[in-house]
């Protein structure tokens, strides 16, 4: 099973999608808690880069493939769940 990556640093360190989305969700939830919207912040953080699970994005990251829209997928999923504010924030 191949691992899905979000980032590869200049020194070749890898960050998985799971690591990236989990950390981002924690931060977004913390920021949003200041205006009583922690859960919405967590959802936004989890959704913002789910398009990075696509084969096209993985090719872009690992093989310098063509540029890919990786953020719209999260906005679409938030809309499907009825979370329009999160969709705009993604």
Z-matrix of the N, CA and C atoms (Angstrom, degrees):
N
C 1 1.454
C 2 1.525 1 108.97
N 3 1.300 2 116.60 1 126.34
C 4 1.461 3 118.83 2 179.33
C 5 1.530 4 109.51 3 -81.46
N 6 1.324 5 115.14 4 152.20
C 7 1.454 6 118.12 5 178.05
C 8 1.519 7 109.27 6 -95.19
N 9 1.307 8 114.14 7 144.50
C 10 1.457 9 120.65 8 178.84
C 11 1.519 10 108.50 9 -90.83
N 12 1.326 11 115.33 10 128.71
C 13 1.461 12 120.57 11 -176.76
C 14 1.521 13 111.04 12 -110.03
N 15 1.341 14 114.48 13 149.78
C 16 1.459 15 121.07 14 172.98
C 17 1.516 16 111.19 15 -102.39
N 18 1.328 17 115.42 16 -35.36
C 19 1.466 18 119.88 17 -175.44
C 20 1.526 19 110.05 18 -146.55
N 21 1.335 20 114.94 19 148.67
C 22 1.454 21 122.77 20 167.73
C 23 1.523 22 105.77 21 -130.52
N 24 1.326 23 116.70 22 118.97
C 25 1.465 24 120.46 23 -176.62
C 26 1.524 25 110.75 24 -76.49
N 27 1.317 26 115.30 25 170.37
C 28 1.466 27 121.08 26 -179.45
C 29 1.527 28 111.43 27 -59.08
N 30 1.339 29 117.27 28 -31.27
C 31 1.458 30 120.02 29 178.93
C 32 1.535 31 111.84 30 -92.28
N 33 1.347 32 116.46 31 16.33
C 34 1.460 33 125.78 32 173.05
C 35 1.533 34 114.98 33 75.18
N 36 1.346 35 117.76 34 13.38
C 37 1.466 36 118.98 35 172.94
C 38 1.519 37 108.36 36 -70.95
N 39 1.316 38 116.22 37 142.69
C 40 1.456 39 121.52 38 -176.70
C 41 1.525 40 110.97 39 -111.94
N 42 1.323 41 115.12 40 142.58
C 43 1.459 42 121.24 41 172.17
C 44 1.523 43 107.22 42 -120.34
N 45 1.329 44 116.36 43 123.22
C 46 1.459 45 119.87 44 -179.74
C 47 1.529 46 110.51 45 -74.27
N 48 1.330 47 114.73 46 160.54
C 49 1.465 48 119.15 47 176.05
C 50 1.518 49 110.66 48 -59.14
N 51 1.322 50 117.12 49 -42.33
C 52 1.461 51 120.25 50 -179.14
C 53 1.520 52 111.25 51 -59.79
N 54 1.320 53 117.72 52 -45.97
C 55 1.466 54 121.28 53 177.95
C 56 1.530 55 110.54 54 -60.82
N 57 1.322 56 115.81 55 -48.08
C 58 1.465 57 121.34 56 -176.72
C 59 1.528 58 111.83 57 -62.93
N 60 1.324 59 116.92 58 -49.44
C 61 1.464 60 119.87 59 -177.05
C 62 1.523 61 111.75 60 -68.51
N 63 1.330 62 117.77 61 -35.88
C 64 1.464 63 120.87 62 178.61
C 65 1.520 64 111.01 63 -65.12
N 66 1.316 65 116.96 64 -47.20
C 67 1.474 66 120.63 65 179.38
C 68 1.527 67 111.24 66 -64.50
N 69 1.318 68 116.28 67 -41.95
C 70 1.463 69 120.27 68 179.70
C 71 1.525 70 110.41 69 -64.46
N 72 1.331 71 117.22 70 -41.51
C 73 1.465 72 121.11 71 178.60
C 74 1.525 73 111.04 72 -61.85
N 75 1.332 74 116.83 73 -41.23
C 76 1.467 75 120.25 74 177.87
C 77 1.526 76 110.85 75 -60.73
N 78 1.330 77 115.90 76 -47.53
C 79 1.471 78 120.11 77 -179.94
C 80 1.525 79 111.81 78 -63.90
N 81 1.324 80 117.26 79 -46.45
C 82 1.466 81 120.77 80 -179.81
C 83 1.523 82 110.82 81 -61.23
N 84 1.323 83 116.23 82 -41.42
C 85 1.460 84 119.97 83 178.12
C 86 1.514 85 111.82 84 -62.09
N 87 1.328 86 115.46 85 -41.68
C 88 1.473 87 119.95 86 178.28
C 89 1.529 88 111.04 87 -63.66
N 90 1.326 89 116.90 88 -47.11
C 91 1.464 90 120.30 89 179.12
C 92 1.529 91 111.31 90 -61.33
N 93 1.335 92 116.39 91 -45.37
C 94 1.463 93 121.00 92 -176.92
C 95 1.526 94 112.55 93 -70.20
N 96 1.328 95 117.29 94 -21.61
C 97 1.461 96 119.72 95 179.57
C 98 1.525 97 111.66 96 -63.30
N 99 1.317 98 117.29 97 -23.00
C 100 1.469 99 120.93 98 179.31
C 101 1.522 100 112.05 99 -67.07
N 102 1.332 101 117.07 100 -20.29
C 103 1.463 102 119.51 101 174.13
C 104 1.533 103 110.43 102 -122.63
N 105 1.350 104 113.86 103 33.20
C 106 1.478 105 122.61 104 172.29
C 107 1.533 106 113.33 105 59.17
N 108 1.328 107 116.42 106 40.75
C 109 1.469 108 120.41 107 -179.28
C 110 1.529 109 111.32 108 -135.96
N 111 1.332 110 116.30 109 38.70
C 112 1.471 111 120.44 110 -177.02
C 113 1.536 112 111.83 111 -53.56
N 114 1.338 113 117.60 112 -49.11
C 115 1.469 114 120.18 113 -176.42
C 116 1.526 115 111.81 114 -61.45
N 117 1.317 116 116.57 115 -39.78
C 118 1.462 117 120.10 116 177.74
C 119 1.526 118 110.55 117 -65.67
N 120 1.320 119 116.46 118 -37.80
C 121 1.459 120 120.91 119 176.82
C 122 1.517 121 111.82 120 -63.74
N 123 1.332 122 116.39 121 -42.91
C 124 1.464 123 120.59 122 178.52
C 125 1.531 124 109.90 123 -61.68
N 126 1.334 125 116.67 124 -46.14
C 127 1.469 126 120.40 125 178.44
C 128 1.525 127 110.87 126 -58.71
N 129 1.304 128 116.96 127 -45.02
C 130 1.462 129 121.18 128 -179.76
C 131 1.523 130 110.53 129 -61.06
N 132 1.327 131 117.07 130 -43.70
C 133 1.462 132 121.10 131 179.01
C 134 1.515 133 112.79 132 -63.78
N 135 1.330 134 116.24 133 -39.38
C 136 1.460 135 120.00 134 178.69
C 137 1.529 136 112.18 135 -68.84
N 138 1.323 137 116.00 136 -34.26
C 139 1.464 138 120.57 137 -173.80
C 140 1.523 139 114.35 138 -86.08
N 141 1.321 140 118.12 139 -21.45
C 142 1.461 141 119.89 140 -165.23
C 143 1.528 142 114.99 141 -60.21
N 144 1.304 143 118.99 142 -28.36
C 145 1.467 144 120.81 143 -177.54
C 146 1.526 145 113.16 144 -127.59
N 147 1.327 146 118.50 145 27.24
C 148 1.470 147 117.52 146 -177.75
C 149 1.518 148 112.45 147 -65.97
N 150 1.314 149 117.06 148 -19.02
C 151 1.460 150 119.96 149 175.65
C 152 1.520 151 113.11 150 -65.36
N 153 1.335 152 116.49 151 -12.57
C 154 1.461 153 120.07 152 177.53
C 155 1.526 154 112.03 153 -72.43
N 156 1.335 155 116.75 154 -7.69
C 157 1.460 156 119.86 155 174.57
C 158 1.528 157 111.75 156 -80.26
N 159 1.320 158 118.13 157 -5.65
C 160 1.465 159 120.42 158 -178.68
C 161 1.531 160 110.89 159 -74.20
N 162 1.311 161 114.81 160 149.71
C 163 1.470 162 120.46 161 177.23
C 164 1.529 163 110.43 162 -61.00
N 165 1.332 164 116.08 163 -35.52
C 166 1.470 165 120.17 164 -179.41
C 167 1.530 166 111.50 165 -63.69
N 168 1.339 167 116.58 166 -42.96
C 169 1.469 168 118.46 167 179.33
C 170 1.528 169 110.32 168 -67.29
N 171 1.320 170 116.67 169 -42.26
C 172 1.458 171 119.38 170 179.97
C 173 1.528 172 110.95 171 -60.86
N 174 1.328 173 117.30 172 -37.44
C 175 1.459 174 121.49 173 175.72
C 176 1.523 175 110.16 174 -64.65
N 177 1.312 176 116.74 175 -41.32
C 178 1.469 177 121.58 176 178.30
C 179 1.529 178 110.12 177 -59.09
N 180 1.323 179 115.65 178 -48.33
C 181 1.453 180 121.02 179 -175.85
C 182 1.526 181 112.24 180 -69.84
N 183 1.320 182 116.84 181 -45.45
C 184 1.469 183 121.17 182 -172.73
C 185 1.523 184 113.90 183 -86.48
N 186 1.353 185 116.73 184 -26.36
C 187 1.466 186 120.01 185 -173.86
C 188 1.522 187 113.76 186 -127.92
N 189 1.334 188 116.52 187 14.16
C 190 1.469 189 121.81 188 -178.42
C 191 1.523 190 111.04 189 57.35
N 192 1.341 191 115.92 190 40.14
C 193 1.459 192 121.24 191 178.54
C 194 1.521 193 112.01 192 -70.43
N 195 1.323 194 115.39 193 -172.28
C 196 1.467 195 119.79 194 -177.18
C 197 1.522 196 111.47 195 -68.43
N 198 1.345 197 115.59 196 154.77
C 199 1.464 198 121.37 197 178.49
C 200 1.523 199 109.63 198 -62.16
N 201 1.343 200 114.74 199 146.47
C 202 1.455 201 121.70 200 -174.02
C 203 1.523 202 109.48 201 -135.04
N 204 1.330 203 116.52 202 138.09
C 205 1.462 204 121.50 203 171.44
C 206 1.528 205 107.21 204 -76.65
N 207 1.313 206 116.51 205 108.82
C 208 1.462 207 119.85 206 -177.27
C 209 1.529 208 113.05 207 -108.67
N 210 1.322 209 118.64 208 -2.38
C 211 1.465 210 119.81 209 -176.23
C 212 1.528 211 113.81 210 -101.86
N 213 1.309 212 117.99 211 -24.83
C 214 1.463 213 120.16 212 -178.11
C 215 1.526 214 111.76 213 -62.68
N 216 1.325 215 117.38 214 -34.24
C 217 1.472 216 120.92 215 -178.95
C 218 1.526 217 110.92 216 -56.38
N 219 1.317 218 118.14 217 -42.00
C 220 1.462 219 121.37 218 179.48
C 221 1.513 220 111.97 219 -66.04
N 222 1.330 221 117.10 220 -39.40
C 223 1.467 222 120.98 221 177.97
C 224 1.527 223 110.45 222 -64.24
N 225 1.321 224 116.84 223 -41.19
C 226 1.469 225 121.04 224 178.76
C 227 1.523 226 110.12 225 -61.55
N 228 1.323 227 116.94 226 -45.60
C 229 1.467 228 120.21 227 -179.19
C 230 1.524 229 111.60 228 -64.83
N 231 1.326 230 117.61 229 -38.05
C 232 1.472 231 120.57 230 176.74
C 233 1.527 232 110.25 231 -63.21
N 234 1.321 233 117.14 232 -41.13
C 235 1.471 234 120.66 233 177.44
C 236 1.519 235 110.92 234 -62.19
N 237 1.328 236 116.78 235 -42.81
C 238 1.462 237 120.43 236 179.22
C 239 1.530 238 111.14 237 -59.15
N 240 1.335 239 116.12 238 -33.28
C 241 1.462 240 121.23 239 179.40
C 242 1.522 241 112.54 240 -83.44
N 243 1.335 242 116.81 241 -4.01
C 244 1.458 243 120.90 242 179.97
C 245 1.519 244 113.95 243 83.42
N 246 1.318 245 117.21 244 18.33
C 247 1.469 246 121.76 245 -179.84
C 248 1.529 247 110.10 246 -105.30
N 249 1.315 248 115.36 247 73.78
C 250 1.462 249 120.89 248 -175.40
C 251 1.517 250 111.99 249 -61.81
N 252 1.331 251 118.07 250 -39.66
C 253 1.461 252 119.92 251 -179.35
C 254 1.530 253 110.72 252 -62.41
N 255 1.307 254 117.07 253 -41.90
C 256 1.463 255 120.09 254 177.48
C 257 1.521 256 110.48 255 -64.20
N 258 1.323 257 117.12 256 -38.24
C 259 1.464 258 120.91 257 179.42
C 260 1.527 259 110.54 258 -60.32
N 261 1.320 260 117.41 259 -42.09
C 262 1.465 261 120.30 260 178.09
C 263 1.518 262 112.34 261 -68.05
N 264 1.317 263 116.83 262 -32.44
C 265 1.464 264 121.33 263 -178.34
C 266 1.521 265 112.99 264 -77.22
N 267 1.331 266 116.46 265 -24.90
C 268 1.464 267 120.08 266 -179.10
C 269 1.514 268 108.17 267 -61.17
